[in-house]
Amino acid sequence: MRSSHRRRLLTAAALVAALGLTATACNSGDNDKASGDASATASQDSSGQDDVQVPSDIAGKLKEHGIDVDDWKDGGWKNWDKDKWLSEAKDFVNPVIKGLWKPERMQNAEDPDKTISAKDAAADQGVSDPEPDPVQAKAEKTPYHENAAPVGKVFFDSPEGTMVCSGTVVTDVNHPGKSNLVWTAGHCVHAGGGGGWYRNIAFVPSYNDLGKSESQLGNATTTEVAPYGTWWADWASTSNEWIDGGDETGGAGAPYDYAVLHVQPEQGSKSLEETVGNALDIDFSAPSAQKVSAMGAWGYPAASPYNGLQMFKCIDQPGRLSLSTSMPTMYRIGCTMTGGSSGGGWFRVVDGKTKLVSNTSIGPTDNTWLAGPQLGEGAEALYENMSKKYGSQ
């Protein structure tokens, strides 16, 4: 047992208490990765089919890549041919398709697993701490909006099918009290080197708020699984390092595996922060793991033995993980959460206030620990650029 174990437990208790946020309302530069006007509206025609209204500038982007706009409306987004899979930072498009994320589709979403072997993780032990003991993930108390209001699930479509990650509502420094920003992992929005932007990216805060089982959700309504609505990403940003170097196991992009979304409600007009009742500040100081007594990771693990329906958390004293001497060191904690928890926020208490300090990026195949990137100057620049350019929309 570590000598700091008692202090770690006390700080962990403060972390759990500080995240107990109650919702107040319920409605049914260079690192920039988005450009153009990606806002969109949607309605249903008389036949009941979704009618997507694609703004002219988005239509222009699609046509530049040989994509027919009418075909996109009729399901052309399912075409993942290399020349149809938009990859460059400026090419992000994500028009709203109203009603696409139905309860059954959400429940069937898979996890975009990002695992590495223990051998790979130990390749450079020079600046890595010993592998942590596993920390058994604990179920968050329900209702989630009273205990972890900023946490939710990120849904998206990839060439492999419907996928799911986790995310966190974060404050918008330029729009206090009215944030529409969500923090998640880069691999939850973009496939990395050789791939492109995922499609139909949406965030559902306090997903399955009461933590119901699969059988209980058999005939669930959208309101039951998404009590605070479905929020579509009209802008997305991730690091250039992830776009260029990320791969199926994290790769050279893992230490830069973070992203921020600007979202809009599928229905309603209030901001995300007003709707869920709170948002977390981000700590961009990239504190040394040795100076932090406890970090907690929250998310919705979806790979076995979990099913993605309930929210879990792990709290541990962080250590250091280096995948290469040429890349920034990552944080690492013991945790048994699996794929699907990717993108979920890591929190720590600073002067009595809970702040987001990292997000889940990679873990080993035996699911005994998680690693997340340090959020330093590059992450802060990405966040500030998103806030300045798109926060008011």
KAVENCOR-V65671 format. One record per helix or strand. SS is the DSSP state (hx for helix, st for strand). FROM is the first residue (numbers start at 1). LEN is the number of residues. If there is no record, write none. Layout:
SS/FROM/LEN ; SS/FROM/LEN
This chain:
hx/5/14 ; st/41/4 ; st/50/4 ; hx/56/9 ; hx/69/5 ; hx/76/3 ; hx/82/3 ; hx/89/3 ; hx/103/5 ; st/110/2 ; st/115/2 ; hx/118/4 ; st/138/2 ; hx/144/4 ; st/151/8 ; st/161/10 ; st/181/4 ; hx/186/3 ; st/190/1 ; st/197/1 ; st/199/7 ; hx/222/4 ; st/231/8 ; hx/240/6 ; hx/251/6 ; st/259/7 ; hx/272/5 ; st/280/3 ; hx/289/3 ; st/295/5 ; st/312/5 ; st/319/3 ; st/330/5 ; st/345/6 ; st/353/12 ; st/369/4 ; hx/377/14
